[in-house]
Every structure is written in C-alpha cells, then in structure tokens.
Amino acid sequence: MRGRRLNSNGRKGRGRAHAQPEMLLKLELKSNPEALCLVRATVERAAEVLHFQDAEARAIVRSVDEALANVMRHAYGGRPGLPIEMSCRRLEHGEQKAVQGGIEIVLADKGKPVKHAALQGRSLDEIRPGGLGLHFIRQSMDEVEFSRKKGKNLLRMVKYLSPTTQAASSKGE
C-alpha cells in the first residue's frame, strides 16, 4: 500500500485529491495458456474478498480470462513465454467514480500494437464461432479502456460493486 500523507487537519489519510486505489496483487506471467487456470483462481478469490456477488465474480473472471487469451492469441501471435503483467486494485468508496467500491484490473503486454478497428469486435448478426470476447468484456465490466504507453498495450477493466452487494457486505462485517 502507498504511504499515507498528512491531511490539513494533521491526521494521516490519503486525501481525496491524491487517492490511489489500493494494490491487491500484481502478477507477472508468461503467455502460456497453462497459466490461465491460476489467474482465474486468483481473480475469483480477489472478487470474493471484495464481496462481489457470485454472478459478478464469474463475469470478472471470464472477462480477465478472455482478455488474457486475446493477448496470447493476437498481441503475441500464439508465441509462448512472453511477458504479461496483471495488477488488481481495490477501489474504495468514493475513489474515482466508485461510490460503492469495486475492482480495477490492468493487463499490460509488449505485443504488437492493437489497431483501433480490431477493438470493435465482429457484428453480433454474424453467426459463427469466435470474435465475441470483446462484446462480453464490455457487457460484463463497467469500464473498459485500451491504450498504449511506453511500448506496452494496456487494458484497464473496472467493475463496481452493486449497491445491493455493498449493503449486504456492510452488514456482515
């Protein structure tokens, strides 16, 4: 966790202007499909710790799984052993747009740059296998952002806790 600063009243705290989401975990993995089962289990546990409902947790896990598979397949062209970084951060109440808290997952890879047209996904009217992963990710997550910085593709996915989940978790603590 990042160091705390003194607020204007002399108390320790993060202060709203400089609040950073709390790092839950950071994984450095290779572009090997065998790693996906470990990542799925880790993300599932993180969602559980943050009190996501089962259906929301499954959607988060599937989104991360699909995104990692896309990195391996498209950014790295199926080549094994190439680096992928994944970070998970807890969004606290009131941070950024997270009125009720949530999770932020960022994937970073050094694969070929993603073309904006490729991020559109295929038409839902086309009946054939494949090409629906981006539709699913966008439908499941509250925020999905693609960017490229310092030679890395970055995918940021955010899922906020639903108000009913937040109320239930507050009662249980």
VOKE-208460 format. One record per residue (C-alpha): residue number from 1; x, y, z; residue in one letter. Coordinates in pm, 1 decimal. Each point is the difference from the previous one (the first is absolute). Example, Ala and Ser with C-alpha at 12.3 -4.5 7.8 and 13.67 -1.06 7.14 Angstrom:
<atoms>
<atom num="1" east="1230.0" north="-450.0" up="780.0" residuo="a"/>
<atom num="2" east="137.0" north="344.0" up="-66.0" residuo="s"/>
</atoms>
This chain:
<atoms>
<atom num="1" east="0.0" north="0.0" up="0.0" residuo="m"/>
<atom num="2" east="122.8" north="351.1" up="-73.1" residuo="r"/>
<atom num="3" east="117.5" north="225.4" up="277.6" residuo="g"/>
<atom num="4" east="-251.8" north="221.9" up="166.0" residuo="r"/>
<atom num="5" east="25.8" north="377.4" up="13.0" residuo="r"/>
<atom num="6" east="-113.3" north="244.5" up="263.3" residuo="l"/>
<atom num="7" east="-330.9" north="171.4" up="-67.7" residuo="n"/>
<atom num="8" east="-51.0" north="367.6" up="72.4" residuo="s"/>
<atom num="9" east="-123.0" north="-94.1" up="348.2" residuo="n"/>
<atom num="10" east="327.8" north="-182.8" up="76.3" residuo="g"/>
<atom num="11" east="-154.2" north="-348.0" up="-16.3" residuo="r"/>
<atom num="12" east="134.7" north="-278.5" up="-214.7" residuo="k"/>
<atom num="13" east="-204.9" north="-77.3" up="-307.6" residuo="g"/>
<atom num="14" east="2.9" north="-14.5" up="-373.8" residuo="r"/>
<atom num="15" east="-188.0" north="318.8" up="-77.0" residuo="g"/>
<atom num="16" east="-254.1" north="-0.9" up="-281.8" residuo="r"/>
<atom num="17" east="210.2" north="187.6" up="-254.5" residuo="a"/>
<atom num="18" east="283.0" north="-254.1" up="4.1" residuo="h"/>
<atom num="19" east="-182.5" north="-322.1" up="84.2" residuo="a"/>
<atom num="20" east="142.4" north="-304.8" up="-171.8" residuo="q"/>
<atom num="21" east="-178.3" north="-333.3" up="-15.2" residuo="p"/>
<atom num="22" east="151.7" north="-251.2" up="242.8" residuo="e"/>
<atom num="23" east="215.8" north="-263.3" up="-172.2" residuo="m"/>
<atom num="24" east="-135.6" north="-346.1" up="77.7" residuo="l"/>
<atom num="25" east="239.2" north="-199.6" up="-213.5" residuo="l"/>
<atom num="26" east="233.8" north="18.0" up="-293.4" residuo="k"/>
<atom num="27" east="79.3" north="-302.7" up="-213.5" residuo="l"/>
<atom num="28" east="275.1" north="-40.5" up="-254.0" residuo="e"/>
<atom num="29" east="-79.0" north="-292.7" up="-225.7" residuo="l"/>
<atom num="30" east="101.6" north="-137.2" up="-335.3" residuo="k"/>
<atom num="31" east="-217.3" north="-45.2" up="-306.8" residuo="s"/>
<atom num="32" east="-68.2" north="-365.8" up="70.8" residuo="n"/>
<atom num="33" east="-360.6" north="-121.9" up="4.4" residuo="p"/>
<atom num="34" east="83.3" north="-225.4" up="297.5" residuo="e"/>
<atom num="35" east="25.1" north="314.1" up="215.0" residuo="a"/>
<atom num="36" east="-364.1" north="91.7" up="-62.7" residuo="l"/>
<atom num="37" east="-139.7" north="-241.4" up="261.1" residuo="c"/>
<atom num="38" east="221.0" north="158.3" up="268.6" residuo="l"/>
<atom num="39" east="-105.1" north="349.7" up="-101.2" residuo="v"/>
<atom num="40" east="-368.1" north="-99.8" up="-0.6" residuo="r"/>
<atom num="41" east="29.0" north="-137.1" up="354.8" residuo="a"/>
<atom num="42" east="183.7" north="310.8" up="118.2" residuo="t"/>
<atom num="43" east="-250.4" north="243.8" up="-152.8" residuo="v"/>
<atom num="44" east="-290.3" north="-205.2" up="135.3" residuo="e"/>
<atom num="45" east="144.6" north="23.3" up="351.1" residuo="r"/>
<atom num="46" east="62.6" north="375.3" up="-35.2" residuo="a"/>
<atom num="47" east="-362.7" north="53.6" up="-107.0" residuo="a"/>
<atom num="48" east="-115.6" north="-208.4" up="296.2" residuo="e"/>
<atom num="49" east="211.1" north="201.7" up="244.9" residuo="v"/>
<atom num="50" east="-151.3" north="320.3" up="-140.5" residuo="l"/>
<atom num="51" east="-352.7" north="-137.3" up="55.2" residuo="h"/>
<atom num="52" east="-115.9" north="-28.3" up="-360.7" residuo="f"/>
<atom num="53" east="-307.7" north="-214.2" up="-51.1" residuo="q"/>
<atom num="54" east="68.6" north="-337.4" up="-163.3" residuo="d"/>
<atom num="55" east="-133.4" north="102.4" up="-342.4" residuo="a"/>
<atom num="56" east="208.4" north="319.3" up="1.5" residuo="e"/>
<atom num="57" east="310.9" north="-191.2" up="110.5" residuo="a"/>
<atom num="58" east="-47.6" north="-251.3" up="-283.1" residuo="r"/>
<atom num="59" east="-36.5" north="285.2" up="-249.7" residuo="a"/>
<atom num="60" east="322.1" north="161.4" up="124.8" residuo="i"/>
<atom num="61" east="187.7" north="-332.0" up="-21.9" residuo="v"/>
<atom num="62" east="-129.1" north="-69.1" up="-353.0" residuo="r"/>
<atom num="63" east="90.9" north="351.5" up="-112.2" residuo="s"/>
<atom num="64" east="357.0" north="-32.5" up="126.6" residuo="v"/>
<atom num="65" east="29.8" north="-348.7" up="-148.0" residuo="d"/>
<atom num="66" east="-124.7" north="119.5" up="-339.2" residuo="e"/>
<atom num="67" east="226.0" north="304.9" up="4.6" residuo="a"/>
<atom num="68" east="307.6" north="-210.0" up="83.3" residuo="l"/>
<atom num="69" east="-86.5" north="-252.7" up="-269.8" residuo="a"/>
<atom num="70" east="-27.1" north="289.7" up="-247.6" residuo="n"/>
<atom num="71" east="343.2" north="130.3" up="104.2" residuo="v"/>
<atom num="72" east="149.6" north="-344.6" up="-52.6" residuo="m"/>
<atom num="73" east="-179.2" north="-59.2" up="-329.3" residuo="r"/>
<atom num="74" east="9.2" north="342.8" up="-162.7" residuo="h"/>
<atom num="75" east="267.1" north="220.9" up="160.0" residuo="a"/>
<atom num="76" east="253.7" north="-282.1" up="22.6" residuo="y"/>
<atom num="77" east="-120.0" north="-207.2" up="-294.7" residuo="g"/>
<atom num="78" east="-15.9" north="-318.5" up="206.2" residuo="g"/>
<atom num="79" east="368.8" north="15.8" up="96.2" residuo="r"/>
<atom num="80" east="56.8" north="-138.7" up="351.9" residuo="p"/>
<atom num="81" east="224.3" north="141.2" up="271.2" residuo="g"/>
<atom num="82" east="-57.5" north="371.4" up="-59.2" residuo="l"/>
<atom num="83" east="-71.2" north="237.3" up="291.6" residuo="p"/>
<atom num="84" east="-342.4" north="107.8" up="119.4" residuo="i"/>
<atom num="85" east="-58.9" north="204.6" up="313.8" residuo="e"/>
<atom num="86" east="-327.9" north="6.3" up="187.3" residuo="m"/>
<atom num="87" east="-80.4" north="229.0" up="288.6" residuo="s"/>
<atom num="88" east="-313.9" north="3.1" up="211.4" residuo="c"/>
<atom num="89" east="-92.4" north="298.8" up="210.4" residuo="r"/>
<atom num="90" east="-280.3" north="53.0" up="247.8" residuo="r"/>
<atom num="91" east="-207.0" north="308.3" up="-73.0" residuo="l"/>
<atom num="92" east="-108.8" north="144.3" up="331.5" residuo="e"/>
<atom num="93" east="-326.9" north="177.6" up="65.9" residuo="h"/>
<atom num="94" east="9.1" north="343.6" up="-160.1" residuo="g"/>
<atom num="95" east="321.3" north="-57.8" up="-202.5" residuo="e"/>
<atom num="96" east="-26.3" north="107.1" up="-360.1" residuo="q"/>
<atom num="97" east="-356.3" north="-93.0" up="-103.8" residuo="k"/>
<atom num="98" east="-20.7" north="-288.1" up="246.2" residuo="a"/>
<atom num="99" east="-270.4" north="124.5" up="232.8" residuo="v"/>
<atom num="100" east="-48.2" north="-353.0" up="128.2" residuo="q"/>
<atom num="101" east="353.1" north="-141.1" up="-51.8" residuo="g"/>
<atom num="102" east="114.6" north="-256.7" up="-252.3" residuo="g"/>
<atom num="103" east="298.0" north="-153.0" up="-178.5" residuo="i"/>
<atom num="104" east="235.8" north="130.2" up="-267.6" residuo="e"/>
<atom num="105" east="196.4" north="-251.1" up="-206.6" residuo="i"/>
<atom num="106" east="274.9" north="112.2" up="-235.9" residuo="v"/>
<atom num="107" east="169.4" north="-232.2" up="-249.7" residuo="l"/>
<atom num="108" east="324.8" north="108.5" up="-165.1" residuo="a"/>
<atom num="109" east="183.4" north="-174.0" up="-283.0" residuo="d"/>
<atom num="110" east="283.9" north="81.3" up="-239.5" residuo="k"/>
<atom num="111" east="-174.3" north="-150.5" up="-301.3" residuo="g"/>
<atom num="112" east="-72.0" north="162.3" up="-331.5" residuo="k"/>
<atom num="113" east="-203.9" north="320.4" up="27.1" residuo="p"/>
<atom num="114" east="-373.9" north="-52.8" up="-6.2" residuo="v"/>
<atom num="115" east="-178.2" north="161.2" up="-294.0" residuo="k"/>
<atom num="116" east="-306.6" north="199.0" up="98.1" residuo="h"/>
<atom num="117" east="-211.2" north="-171.2" up="-268.6" residuo="a"/>
<atom num="118" east="84.8" north="-339.2" up="151.9" residuo="a"/>
<atom num="119" east="-152.4" north="112.3" up="330.6" residuo="l"/>
<atom num="120" east="-347.4" north="29.6" up="-149.4" residuo="q"/>
<atom num="121" east="-69.7" north="-373.8" up="-1.9" residuo="g"/>
<atom num="122" east="-205.3" north="-163.8" up="-269.3" residuo="r"/>
<atom num="123" east="-366.1" north="63.3" up="-59.7" residuo="s"/>
<atom num="124" east="-233.9" north="-190.6" up="227.9" residuo="l"/>
<atom num="125" east="-206.5" north="-85.1" up="-309.6" residuo="d"/>
<atom num="126" east="279.2" north="-222.1" up="-134.6" residuo="e"/>
<atom num="127" east="-67.1" north="-350.0" up="122.4" residuo="i"/>
<atom num="128" east="335.8" north="-173.2" up="32.9" residuo="r"/>
<atom num="129" east="236.7" north="-95.4" up="281.2" residuo="p"/>
<atom num="130" east="245.7" north="251.1" up="143.4" residuo="g"/>
<atom num="131" east="25.5" north="375.1" up="2.0" residuo="g"/>
<atom num="132" east="-243.8" north="62.7" up="284.5" residuo="l"/>
<atom num="133" east="251.6" north="37.3" up="282.4" residuo="g"/>
<atom num="134" east="11.4" north="378.6" up="-19.7" residuo="l"/>
<atom num="135" east="-379.1" north="18.5" up="0.6" residuo="h"/>
<atom num="136" east="-6.7" north="-214.0" up="312.8" residuo="f"/>
<atom num="137" east="270.8" north="201.1" up="175.6" residuo="i"/>
<atom num="138" east="-174.8" north="328.7" up="-73.8" residuo="r"/>
<atom num="139" east="-335.3" north="-140.7" up="110.6" residuo="q"/>
<atom num="140" east="140.8" north="-143.6" up="324.7" residuo="s"/>
<atom num="141" east="226.6" north="280.7" up="116.7" residuo="m"/>
<atom num="142" east="-102.2" north="357.3" up="85.9" residuo="d"/>
<atom num="143" east="305.9" north="159.4" up="-162.4" residuo="e"/>
<atom num="144" east="229.1" north="-138.4" up="-271.6" residuo="v"/>
<atom num="145" east="287.3" north="211.5" up="-130.3" residuo="e"/>
<atom num="146" east="272.9" north="-90.3" up="-249.3" residuo="f"/>
<atom num="147" east="317.6" north="205.7" up="-32.2" residuo="s"/>
<atom num="148" east="365.3" north="-30.9" up="-94.2" residuo="r"/>
<atom num="149" east="270.0" north="158.6" up="215.3" residuo="k"/>
<atom num="150" east="376.9" north="-42.4" up="-0.9" residuo="k"/>
<atom num="151" east="-14.8" north="-291.0" up="-245.7" residuo="g"/>
<atom num="152" east="-268.0" north="-188.3" up="192.4" residuo="k"/>
<atom num="153" east="-362.9" north="-78.7" up="-77.3" residuo="n"/>
<atom num="154" east="-211.8" north="78.8" up="304.9" residuo="l"/>
<atom num="155" east="-349.8" north="-127.8" up="66.4" residuo="l"/>
<atom num="156" east="-175.3" north="149.7" up="301.8" residuo="r"/>
<atom num="157" east="-319.8" north="-167.0" up="117.3" residuo="m"/>
<atom num="158" east="-209.9" north="124.1" up="291.8" residuo="v"/>
<atom num="159" east="-294.6" north="-161.9" up="174.2" residuo="k"/>
<atom num="160" east="-187.1" north="187.6" up="270.8" residuo="y"/>
<atom num="161" east="-179.9" north="-168.8" up="284.1" residuo="l"/>
<atom num="162" east="-374.2" north="14.0" up="-44.4" residuo="s"/>
<atom num="163" east="-180.7" north="192.4" up="277.4" residuo="p"/>
<atom num="164" east="-172.5" north="-318.0" up="118.1" residuo="t"/>
<atom num="165" east="335.8" north="-179.0" up="27.6" residuo="t"/>
<atom num="166" east="147.3" north="290.6" up="194.7" residuo="q"/>
<atom num="167" east="-292.4" north="8.7" up="243.7" residuo="a"/>
<atom num="168" east="21.5" north="-374.7" up="59.8" residuo="a"/>
<atom num="169" east="375.5" north="2.6" up="60.3" residuo="s"/>
<atom num="170" east="-27.1" north="290.4" up="246.4" residuo="s"/>
<atom num="171" east="-247.4" north="-194.2" up="211.6" residuo="k"/>
<atom num="172" east="225.5" north="-305.3" up="12.1" residuo="g"/>
<atom num="173" east="309.8" north="183.5" up="125.2" residuo="e"/>
</atoms>
